[in-house]
Amino acid sequence: MRHRKSSCNFSRTSSHKKALFYNLSKFLIKHEFIKTTLKKAKELRKFIEPMITLSKIDTLSHRRHIFKKLRDKIIIRKLFLILGKRYINRNGGYLRIVKYRKRAGDGAVLAIVELLNE
């Protein structure tokens, strides 16, 4: 039965899925713009938005909490110094997901994921 299952497993183990989304999160924070499938983009929102919300208040515990997941000091520095300040007056909805096109090989719907400029 499907009761209380809120996410897709993408035919991966849980550790592989977690690594996938943390790597997508790192690239999104670094470049502020990525292209991926629509399903991955919608799941990525669950990983990245709580991190941006934590980065609004720069405390040691918030830095350690995010470092435990992302493991990159440069990305965390950008997250707290640039993105946290950018979204200080915003209560959520930091990403824009736009359908892009269908992939030629398998017909998967691709999407553009970008951080908003507010």
C-alpha positions in Angstrom: 0.0 0.0 0.0 1.1 3.6 -0.6 -0.1 5.1 2.6 2.0 8.1 3.9 4.7 7.8 1.2 5.5 11.3 0.2 8.4 10.9 -2.1 9.6 8.9 -5.1 12.5 6.5 -4.7 13.9 7.0 -8.2 14.9 3.3 -8.3 17.7 4.0 -5.9 18.6 3.1 -2.4 17.9 5.6 0.3 21.6 6.5 0.7 22.0 6.9 -3.1 18.9 9.1 -3.3 20.2 11.3 -0.4 23.6 11.7 -2.1 21.9 12.6 -5.4 19.9 15.4 -3.8 22.7 16.7 -1.7 24.9 16.9 -4.9 22.1 18.6 -6.8 21.7 21.1 -3.9 25.5 21.9 -4.0 25.4 22.6 -7.7 22.3 24.7 -7.4 23.8 26.8 -4.6 27.1 27.1 -6.6 25.6 28.0 -10.0 22.1 29.2 -8.9 20.7 27.5 -12.0 20.5 23.8 -13.0 18.7 21.6 -15.5 17.3 18.3 -14.4 14.1 16.2 -14.7 10.9 17.7 -13.5 10.4 15.0 -10.9 13.9 15.5 -9.4 13.3 19.2 -9.4 10.2 18.9 -7.4 11.9 16.6 -4.9 14.9 18.9 -4.7 12.7 21.6 -3.2 12.3 19.5 -0.1 16.0 19.4 0.4 17.1 22.9 -0.4 14.4 25.1 1.0 15.0 24.1 4.7 18.7 24.8 4.2 18.0 28.3 2.9 15.6 28.9 5.8 18.3 27.9 8.3 20.9 30.1 6.5 19.0 33.2 7.2 20.2 33.2 10.8 24.0 32.7 10.9 24.7 30.7 14.0 27.3 28.0 14.6 24.6 25.3 15.1 23.0 26.1 11.8 26.3 26.0 10.1 27.1 22.6 11.6 23.7 21.3 10.7 24.1 22.2 7.1 27.8 21.2 6.9 26.7 17.7 8.1 24.7 17.4 4.9 26.7 19.3 2.2 30.3 18.9 3.3 31.7 21.9 1.4 32.9 25.0 3.2 32.8 27.2 0.1 29.2 26.3 -0.6 28.2 26.9 3.0 30.0 30.3 3.0 28.0 31.3 -0.1 24.8 30.0 1.5 25.1 32.0 4.7 26.8 35.2 3.4 24.9 35.7 0.1 21.8 33.6 -0.1 20.8 34.0 3.6 21.0 37.7 3.3 19.1 37.7 0.0 16.1 35.9 1.3 16.0 37.5 4.8 12.5 39.0 4.2 11.1 36.1 2.3 9.1 33.3 4.1 9.6 30.5 1.6 9.5 29.7 -2.1 13.1 30.4 -2.9 13.1 28.2 -6.1 11.5 28.6 -9.5 10.9 25.4 -11.4 10.0 25.9 -15.1 9.3 23.0 -17.6 12.0 23.1 -20.3 11.5 20.4 -22.9 11.3 16.6 -23.3 14.5 14.7 -23.4 15.1 13.0 -26.8 16.2 9.6 -25.5 13.5 8.6 -23.1 10.9 11.4 -23.3 11.4 12.6 -19.7 10.3 16.1 -19.0 13.2 18.4 -18.2 13.0 21.4 -16.0 15.1 24.5 -15.2 15.6 25.1 -11.4 16.8 28.5 -10.4 17.1 30.5 -7.3 15.0 33.7 -7.2 16.7 37.1 -7.2 14.9 38.7 -4.3 
